[in-house]
Amino acid sequence: MAISPGSDASFSSQKSTPSESPQTKKFPRTEEEIFYMNCRAAYLTVFKSSLENIVSKDQLYLALQHAGRNPSQKTINKYWTPQTAKLNFDDFCIILRKEKPTSKVELLKSFKQLDINDDGCILHADLYKFLTKRGEKMTREEVNAIINLVDVNADGKFDYIKFCKLYMTTNEQCLKTTLEKLEVDSKLRRHQFGNHIEGFSERDPSPVRKPSPSIIRKTDQKTFSNKGDSRSSLLSATRKFKASLSFTITMGVNSNQNSKLKEPNLIKVFGWTGELGPGIYWLIPSTTGCRLRKEIKPVTDEAQLVYRDETGELFLTKEFRSTLSDIFEVIDLDGNGLLSLEEYNFFELRTSGEKCDEEAWAVCRENFDTKKNELTRQGFMDLNLMEANDREGDPCDLWVTLHSMGYNKALELTEACPFVIDIYAEKCKPKIKAVHMEACSGQLEKAICKSVLSKGDAKVMDGYENIIVHTYNCDTWITSVVENKSDEKVIIHINNELSKNCINNRGLNIFAVEVAPNSTMVCQHVMPLNEQQEWIYYCTYSLIS
């Protein structure tokens, strides 16, 4: 999974923090540092190390719960598809950026719909019926476990106000306990993978200007790290490196780039012409992810998706219908104005992680408008309306769909970039088929690695001829790939702190990657933060013992 730069204070509702040093109190942590500290705290509640992988749905669900989320099964299926083998810590951070913490207001709102008397309580019979008959059905044992909670049940009623308070308090206490454990456990604090270094002795608002990376010689690195940023020296003290390798690339200003990013309003066309022999070719469009920046003004007001008329009948709002029409255009791969089962399944795999089988598709054709056994635009609208009706007008599942397609709360397309591929051939009619790329299938990773290995510059890690870093740079970006030819996995620490005017797709200056035996992996994509200024890529790769 690709990591979007920028920070979301996803744990901002959890105010409690562990004991801090006087320096930390004076210079509080940034939102980015708080976010990753909380990510790691939740992860280490389930796993011994942030290098361990999530290998099951149950582990993902448990880790998300410890992070203050309350994921539905549809949300879990969105990130854990049938082809998913594992998720790592970086993947976990991505999910937490997208899935916001469950708030007390949201919990209360959900329960309030069942509160007939508006007295803060729900009859056990009504609660049982709701939890076992609607939506994601719970088992009898699961419902009994809720009803048997002494603090929130009395006289055949469930006090959901007390329950919500207990739920939020428990979440906050679990996070606080884990954070405190991280503060005092030096071994855990060394797990800085996917995180900025924390616990530095001071934060100078106006640090001493560092010399240009382009004039630092390799023999000067040890001396420089002792005089520079305090976090660099602390990083050296907390880890033992086997070998180190550095790159310095100075890039000029790209005069062809606009200073103001106009995407996605500006349509850009890229093309390739050439002769291809017989065979199967994969066309894989991709972006570096570097341009997925944090929104300057976070959206706080949520757009309305549905409404009821004076008779109580449910309808989709005009704004939501317009957005669904845009989504329809994206998933209508052949552009015929209709959705085939194959096209609809691309949409389902992206939003829910599950496919619609032939039997379910037959039911869909019976209940919604179709033409030539394919779903029409109106049928697609009615399908989403039915989903809202199934939830008694609650749009939570509709929002899962919208977020999966890249839309924010204001129905703006901010986390996706739709594209069109046109193919022209002479003297033949090629067969074209859209193929869904699973998150863990690796086609894109393999394609990038193959390209960088064939075009990039290779440097061998000192003393370790089996560890090679390949770097490919063009006018507008730099991509690095780590190749591990050994029979053992290796952990590579990457430090970009001395780079100037750079941004990478991981959104971190300091992170680590684990490279499996006899494999290659994309380490990072780097681009200029400001395309109208010179940018300097200075990166140190270190093999961790």
C-alpha distance (Angstrom), angle and dihedral (degrees) to the residues before:
residue distance angle dihedral
M1 . . .
A2 3.75 . .
I3 3.78 118.6 .
S4 3.78 120.7 -133.3
P5 3.79 116.5 -141.4
G6 3.76 121.2 -127.6
S7 3.75 128.8 60.4
D8 3.74 137.2 -91.6
A9 3.78 114.8 -164.3
S10 3.78 87.4 -138.1
F11 3.77 92.7 162.9
S12 3.79 94.1 47.3
S13 3.80 91.9 117.4
Q14 3.79 89.7 63.6
K15 3.78 103.6 75.5
S16 3.79 101.0 173.2
T17 3.78 115.8 106.3
P18 3.80 132.9 179.9
S19 3.75 124.2 -106.5
E20 3.78 111.4 -66.4
S21 3.75 137.4 -159.3
P22 3.82 119.6 -105.2
Q23 3.78 89.3 -107.4
T24 3.81 92.3 53.4
K25 3.79 90.8 50.3
K26 3.76 90.7 51.3
F27 3.80 93.1 47.8
P28 3.82 106.2 28.6
R29 3.78 120.8 -153.3
T30 3.79 118.7 -88.9
E31 3.80 120.9 -110.4
E32 3.80 89.3 -105.9
E33 3.80 92.9 54.2
I34 3.79 92.2 46.1
F35 3.79 90.6 50.1
Y36 3.82 94.7 52.4
M37 3.79 93.1 40.7
N38 3.80 89.0 56.3
C39 3.81 91.7 43.9
R40 3.78 90.6 55.3
A41 3.79 92.4 43.4
A42 3.80 91.0 56.3
Y43 3.81 92.3 43.2
L44 3.80 94.2 50.2
T45 3.77 90.4 51.0
V46 3.81 87.5 68.6
F47 3.82 101.7 27.4
K48 3.80 134.4 42.3
S49 3.80 92.9 -133.1
S50 3.79 137.7 19.6
L51 3.81 86.4 -126.1
E52 3.81 91.2 66.9
N53 3.79 116.3 98.4
I54 3.78 131.3 -128.3
V55 3.80 103.4 -116.0
S56 3.82 103.6 175.7
K57 3.80 143.5 34.9
D58 3.79 89.9 -113.5
Q59 3.81 92.0 57.0
L60 3.81 91.1 48.1
Y61 3.80 91.3 49.1
L62 3.82 91.8 48.4
A63 3.82 93.6 47.9
L64 3.81 91.5 49.1
Q65 3.79 90.6 49.9
H66 3.81 90.6 52.9
A67 3.81 87.1 51.4
G68 3.81 90.7 58.5
R69 3.79 96.4 -100.6
N70 3.78 125.9 130.1
P71 3.82 101.4 -157.7
S72 3.79 122.5 -167.4
Q73 3.78 120.4 -137.5
K74 3.80 88.5 -105.0
T75 3.80 89.8 56.1
I76 3.81 91.5 49.6
N77 3.81 91.0 48.8
K78 3.79 89.7 51.9
Y79 3.81 91.3 63.1
W80 3.81 99.1 29.2
T81 3.81 108.8 51.7
P82 3.82 125.2 175.0
Q83 3.81 88.1 -95.6
T84 3.81 95.1 52.0
A85 3.80 113.1 112.1
K86 3.80 100.3 172.3
L87 3.81 144.9 -17.3
N88 3.80 124.3 -145.4
F89 3.79 132.8 -149.2
D90 3.80 92.9 -88.4
D91 3.81 89.7 53.7
F92 3.80 88.8 50.3
C93 3.82 90.6 53.8
I94 3.81 90.5 51.6
I95 3.79 91.2 52.7
L96 3.81 91.6 50.0
R97 3.81 90.6 52.3
K98 3.80 89.6 55.6
E99 3.81 100.0 38.0
K100 3.79 109.3 60.7
P101 3.82 121.6 -150.2
T102 3.77 118.1 -89.0
S103 3.80 107.9 -103.2
K104 3.79 127.0 -148.1
V105 3.81 89.2 -120.4
E106 3.82 91.6 56.4
L107 3.80 92.1 48.7
L108 3.78 92.7 48.8
K109 3.79 91.5 47.3
S110 3.82 91.4 53.7
F111 3.81 93.7 51.0
K112 3.81 94.5 40.4
Q113 3.80 90.1 68.0
L114 3.83 87.9 68.3
D115 3.79 95.5 43.7
I116 3.80 99.5 103.3
N117 3.83 95.5 174.2
D118 3.81 94.4 39.7
D119 3.80 90.7 -130.3
G120 3.82 99.6 123.6
C121 3.81 94.1 -100.1
I122 3.81 137.8 96.8
L123 3.80 124.3 -155.4
H124 3.79 112.4 -113.1
A125 3.81 90.2 -124.9
D126 3.83 91.5 55.5
L127 3.79 92.4 44.2
Y128 3.79 91.9 49.8
K129 3.81 91.6 49.1
F130 3.80 92.6 48.7
L131 3.80 96.8 46.8
T132 3.81 96.7 44.6
K133 3.79 101.4 37.2
R134 3.81 107.4 38.2
G135 3.79 136.9 57.8
E136 3.81 113.8 -25.2
K137 3.79 98.4 7.4
M138 3.80 118.6 -136.8
T139 3.79 123.6 -146.5
R140 3.81 123.2 -110.0
E141 3.81 90.1 -108.7
E142 3.83 92.1 52.8
V143 3.81 92.5 50.8
N144 3.81 91.5 46.5
A145 3.79 89.4 53.3
I146 3.84 88.8 58.8
I147 3.80 94.3 43.6
N148 3.80 91.1 49.6
L149 3.82 93.8 57.8
V150 3.80 100.7 116.9
D151 3.81 97.2 -155.7
V152 3.81 95.4 57.4
N153 3.81 104.2 33.0
A154 3.81 131.7 70.3
D155 3.80 137.7 147.0
G156 3.79 93.9 6.6
K157 3.80 92.9 -54.2
F158 3.80 134.2 111.9
D159 3.83 114.0 -137.8
Y160 3.79 100.2 -146.7
I161 3.82 94.0 179.6
K162 3.82 90.6 61.0
F163 3.80 89.7 42.4
C164 3.82 93.0 54.1
K165 3.80 90.7 48.6
L166 3.81 91.0 48.8
Y167 3.82 90.9 47.4
M168 3.81 94.3 52.0
T169 3.82 93.4 42.9
T170 3.81 91.4 51.1
N171 3.82 91.7 50.0
E172 3.79 92.6 49.5
Q173 3.80 92.8 46.8
C174 3.81 92.8 49.6
L175 3.81 90.7 51.2
K176 3.80 92.5 45.7
T177 3.80 92.0 50.0
T178 3.80 92.7 50.5
L179 3.82 92.6 46.5
E180 3.78 90.6 51.5
K181 3.79 89.5 50.0
L182 3.81 89.7 52.3
E183 3.80 90.9 51.6
V184 3.80 95.1 54.5
D185 3.82 100.4 33.0
S186 3.80 106.8 81.8
K187 3.79 91.7 -171.4
L188 3.80 92.5 57.0
R189 3.80 91.5 45.1
R190 3.79 88.8 60.4
H191 3.81 89.0 65.2
Q192 3.79 92.8 91.9
F193 3.79 94.8 147.9
G194 3.75 111.0 140.7
N195 3.80 92.0 6.6
H196 3.77 143.6 93.1
I197 3.78 114.2 -106.8
E198 3.77 110.6 -95.4
G199 3.76 136.1 -165.2
F200 3.80 96.5 50.6
S201 3.77 114.8 166.7
E202 3.79 97.1 -118.4
R203 3.77 144.9 -2.1
D204 3.75 113.9 -140.3
P205 3.81 109.5 -159.4
S206 3.80 88.8 -151.8
P207 3.81 106.6 36.2
V208 3.79 121.9 -167.6
R209 3.77 109.4 -88.8
K210 3.79 110.8 -102.7
P211 3.80 121.0 -132.9
S212 3.79 115.9 -102.5
P213 3.84 111.1 -81.2
S214 3.79 89.3 -133.4
I215 3.83 91.5 69.7
I216 3.82 97.5 45.6
R217 3.78 111.6 107.9
K218 3.77 121.5 -148.8
T219 3.81 91.0 -114.3
D220 3.81 89.6 56.1
Q221 3.79 96.4 56.8
K222 3.80 97.4 91.9
T223 3.81 92.5 48.6
F224 3.77 92.6 45.3
S225 3.81 94.6 50.1
N226 3.79 89.5 56.6
K227 3.81 92.5 53.5
G228 3.77 100.5 38.1
D229 3.77 134.3 67.6
S230 3.81 111.3 -13.4
R231 3.80 92.0 -131.3
S232 3.83 89.7 62.9
S233 3.79 92.6 56.8
L234 3.78 92.4 45.4
L235 3.78 89.6 50.3
S236 3.78 89.8 54.9
A237 3.80 90.7 50.5
T238 3.81 95.1 50.9
R239 3.78 97.7 50.8
K240 3.79 136.7 47.7
F241 3.80 111.7 -141.5
K242 3.78 123.1 -157.5
A243 3.80 96.2 -162.2
S244 3.78 140.5 -8.2
L245 3.79 136.8 -150.3
S246 3.81 128.3 -173.3
F247 3.80 135.6 -161.3
T248 3.80 129.4 -164.9
I249 3.79 120.3 -174.1
T250 3.80 122.3 169.3
M251 3.80 113.6 -156.0
G252 3.79 125.5 -165.3
V253 3.79 128.8 -136.5
N254 3.79 114.2 -73.6
S255 3.79 104.0 -133.2
N256 3.80 92.1 -169.2
Q257 3.78 93.4 63.6
N258 3.79 123.2 87.5
S259 3.79 116.6 -127.6
K260 3.79 90.1 -134.5
L261 3.79 116.6 60.7
K262 3.81 108.7 -128.7
E263 3.78 99.7 -176.7
P264 2.94 133.4 154.0
N265 3.83 93.1 21.2
L266 3.81 91.7 55.2
I267 3.80 112.2 72.0
K268 3.78 113.4 -143.4
V269 3.80 123.0 -164.3
F270 3.80 123.7 -154.9
G271 3.76 124.0 -178.5
W272 3.80 144.9 -179.7
T273 3.78 129.9 -160.2
G274 3.78 124.9 -167.9
E275 3.78 148.3 112.3
L276 3.79 119.0 -80.3
G277 3.77 126.8 -166.7
P278 3.80 122.2 -135.8
G279 3.79 114.9 -67.8
I280 3.77 144.8 76.2
Y281 3.81 119.5 -56.5
W282 3.80 127.4 -167.5
L283 3.82 116.5 -144.1
I284 3.80 105.9 -159.6
P285 3.81 116.3 -177.7
S286 3.77 113.7 -163.0
T287 3.79 144.8 162.1
T288 3.79 128.8 -149.4
G289 3.79 91.9 -120.0
C290 3.80 89.9 -130.9
R291 3.80 91.8 117.9
L292 3.80 94.8 57.5
R293 3.78 92.3 100.8
K294 3.77 130.7 173.4
E295 3.79 111.2 -88.4
I296 3.81 111.3 -105.5
K297 3.80 91.9 -141.7
P298 3.82 109.4 32.4
V299 3.78 113.0 -141.7
T300 3.79 110.7 -111.6
D301 3.81 102.4 167.4
E302 3.79 113.1 74.7
A303 3.80 116.7 -139.9
Q304 3.79 116.4 -119.2
L305 3.81 112.6 -111.6
V306 3.80 102.3 179.5
Y307 3.80 138.6 19.0
R308 3.81 139.2 -177.9
D309 3.80 125.3 -126.1
E310 3.79 124.9 -139.3
T311 3.83 90.2 -79.9
G312 3.79 92.2 54.4
E313 3.81 95.0 -110.7
L314 3.81 115.3 146.2
F315 3.83 122.2 -121.8
L316 3.82 137.3 175.0
T317 3.80 114.7 -111.4
K318 3.80 119.9 -114.3
E319 3.83 91.3 -112.9
F320 3.80 93.1 51.2
R321 3.83 92.1 47.2
S322 3.80 89.0 53.0
T323 3.80 90.6 51.5
L324 3.81 92.0 47.6
S325 3.81 88.6 51.2
D326 3.82 89.5 54.8
I327 3.81 90.3 48.8
F328 3.81 89.3 49.7
E329 3.82 89.4 55.8
V330 3.81 90.6 51.9
I331 3.82 96.0 50.1
D332 3.82 94.2 41.3
L333 3.79 90.5 91.6
D334 3.81 98.4 177.3
G335 3.82 93.2 43.2
N336 3.82 95.3 -128.8
G337 3.82 94.1 129.7
L338 3.82 92.6 -110.9
L339 3.81 136.2 89.2
S340 3.78 119.6 -127.1
L341 3.80 121.2 -159.0
E342 3.81 89.4 -101.9
E343 3.81 92.3 51.7
Y344 3.78 92.2 45.7
N345 3.81 90.4 51.1
F346 3.80 91.3 55.8
F347 3.80 85.3 58.1
E348 3.83 93.0 45.6
L349 3.80 93.9 48.9
R350 3.79 90.5 52.1
T351 3.81 96.1 46.7
S352 3.81 104.7 32.2
G353 3.80 107.1 9.9
E354 3.81 92.2 -123.9
K355 3.80 134.6 98.0
C356 3.80 128.0 -128.6
D357 3.83 109.8 -122.3
E358 3.81 126.6 -142.6
E359 3.80 93.2 -97.8
A360 3.81 93.7 52.6
W361 3.81 90.2 44.9
A362 3.81 89.8 54.4
V363 3.82 89.6 54.2
C364 3.81 88.7 48.2
R365 3.82 91.1 54.0
E366 3.80 90.8 49.7
N367 3.81 94.2 53.2
F368 3.79 103.8 34.8
D369 3.77 136.2 50.3
T370 3.82 112.0 -83.8
K371 3.79 138.4 168.4
K372 3.81 124.5 -161.0
N373 3.82 88.3 -4.0
E374 3.80 90.4 -58.7
L375 3.81 128.6 112.9
T376 3.80 116.8 -105.3
R377 3.79 125.5 -142.0
Q378 3.82 90.1 -102.8
G379 3.79 90.0 49.3
F380 3.80 89.3 53.5
M381 3.83 89.7 51.7
D382 3.81 92.1 49.2
L383 3.81 90.6 48.8
N384 3.80 90.4 58.6
L385 3.80 91.0 45.1
M386 3.80 89.5 54.3
E387 3.80 89.5 52.6
A388 3.81 89.5 54.3
N389 3.82 91.0 47.8
D390 3.81 90.5 51.8
R391 3.80 87.7 58.2
E392 3.83 93.9 47.9
G393 3.79 89.3 -109.7
D394 3.82 95.1 -47.6
P395 3.85 105.1 140.5
C396 3.83 96.6 -159.7
D397 3.83 94.4 112.7
L398 3.80 90.5 45.0
W399 3.80 89.0 55.2
V400 3.82 90.3 52.1
T401 3.81 87.2 57.1
L402 3.80 93.2 47.2
H403 3.81 94.8 47.6
S404 3.82 89.7 48.2
M405 3.80 89.5 54.6
G406 3.82 91.5 50.7
Y407 3.82 102.3 -99.5
N408 3.80 124.7 137.6
K409 3.82 128.9 -146.0
A410 3.80 90.9 -81.2
L411 3.83 91.0 55.1
E412 3.81 90.9 -109.1
L413 3.80 119.2 144.3
T414 3.82 99.4 -123.5
E415 3.83 105.5 140.9
A416 3.79 103.6 44.5
C417 3.79 138.0 52.1
P418 3.83 114.7 -154.9
F419 3.79 116.2 -149.1
V420 3.81 139.9 -172.7
I421 3.81 126.3 -141.2
D422 3.82 116.8 -156.5
I423 3.80 118.6 -170.6
Y424 3.81 124.1 -163.7
A425 3.79 121.5 -173.0
E426 3.80 133.4 -178.9
K427 3.83 123.2 -136.9
C428 3.80 93.1 -1.3
K429 3.78 142.7 60.1
P430 3.82 109.9 -131.4
K431 3.78 120.4 -147.9
I432 3.80 109.0 -122.1
K433 3.78 123.3 -163.7
A434 3.80 128.8 176.1
V435 3.80 112.7 -133.1
H436 3.79 124.2 -162.4
M437 3.80 111.8 -125.9
E438 3.77 111.0 -142.4
A439 3.80 117.8 -144.5
C440 3.81 92.8 -116.0
S441 3.81 100.1 34.1
G442 3.81 92.3 94.1
Q443 3.83 101.5 -147.5
L444 3.80 92.9 130.1
E445 3.80 92.4 43.2
K446 3.82 91.5 51.1
A447 3.80 92.6 47.6
I448 3.81 93.5 51.1
C449 3.81 92.9 45.1
K450 3.79 92.0 50.0
S451 3.80 91.4 49.5
V452 3.82 95.1 47.6
L453 3.82 93.2 45.3
S454 3.81 90.9 52.8
K455 3.84 97.6 42.9
G456 3.80 106.8 24.5
D457 3.78 134.5 84.7
A458 3.82 115.3 -99.8
K459 3.81 126.4 -145.3
V460 3.78 124.3 -177.1
M461 3.80 119.0 -137.8
D462 3.81 108.6 -109.5
G463 3.80 109.2 -95.9
Y464 3.81 92.7 1.5
E465 3.78 109.6 83.5
N466 3.81 91.5 176.1
I467 3.83 93.1 62.3
I468 3.82 111.8 75.5
V469 3.80 130.1 174.5
H470 3.82 114.9 -153.7
T471 3.81 118.2 -161.8
Y472 3.79 124.8 -169.6
N473 3.78 120.7 -174.4
C474 3.78 131.7 -178.0
D475 3.79 131.0 168.7
T476 3.78 96.8 -74.2
W477 3.81 108.9 26.1
I478 3.80 146.3 17.2
T479 3.81 124.3 -141.6
S480 3.79 125.4 -167.0
V481 3.80 127.3 -163.5
V482 3.82 127.0 -169.8
E483 3.81 116.6 -144.8
N484 3.82 119.0 -161.1
K485 3.81 112.1 -167.0
S486 3.80 93.9 170.3
D487 3.81 126.4 99.8
E488 3.82 93.2 -118.5
K489 3.77 132.0 67.6
V490 3.80 116.2 -105.6
I491 3.80 133.4 -156.9
I492 3.79 115.7 -140.3
H493 3.80 120.8 -163.8
I494 3.82 115.2 -149.8
N495 3.80 123.6 -159.1
N496 3.84 119.9 -172.7
E497 3.81 97.1 163.5
L498 3.80 94.5 116.8
S499 3.79 94.2 51.8
K500 3.78 115.2 112.5
N501 3.82 125.9 -138.8
C502 3.82 91.6 -8.9
I503 3.78 135.8 136.3
N504 3.81 127.0 -173.6
N505 3.78 133.5 -159.7
R506 3.81 92.7 -111.1
G507 3.78 93.2 59.4
L508 3.82 91.1 -136.6
N509 3.78 133.4 104.8
I510 3.81 92.5 -157.0
F511 3.79 124.7 36.3
A512 3.80 142.4 128.5
V513 3.80 134.4 -128.6
E514 3.78 130.9 -156.8
V515 3.81 114.4 -139.5
A516 3.79 117.7 -161.0
P517 3.84 121.2 -132.5
N518 3.81 115.4 -77.6
S519 3.79 94.0 2.9
T520 3.79 144.1 108.4
M521 3.79 129.4 -136.1
V522 3.79 137.3 -176.1
C523 3.78 107.2 -107.9
Q524 3.80 101.8 -172.9
H525 3.80 147.2 -32.9
V526 3.82 115.6 -134.8
M527 3.81 129.6 -163.6
P528 3.81 135.9 169.4
L529 3.77 114.6 -86.8
N530 3.80 89.8 -148.7
E531 3.80 111.7 28.5
Q532 3.81 91.7 -161.8
Q533 3.81 93.0 64.1
E534 3.78 135.5 63.6
W535 3.80 113.5 -93.8
I536 3.79 128.7 -156.9
Y537 3.79 122.5 -156.5
Y538 3.80 109.8 -155.0
C539 3.78 113.9 167.9
T540 3.79 133.5 166.8
Y541 3.81 120.0 -157.2
S542 3.81 115.2 -162.3
L543 3.78 129.6 -174.7
I544 3.80 109.2 -133.2
S545 3.77 118.7 -140.9
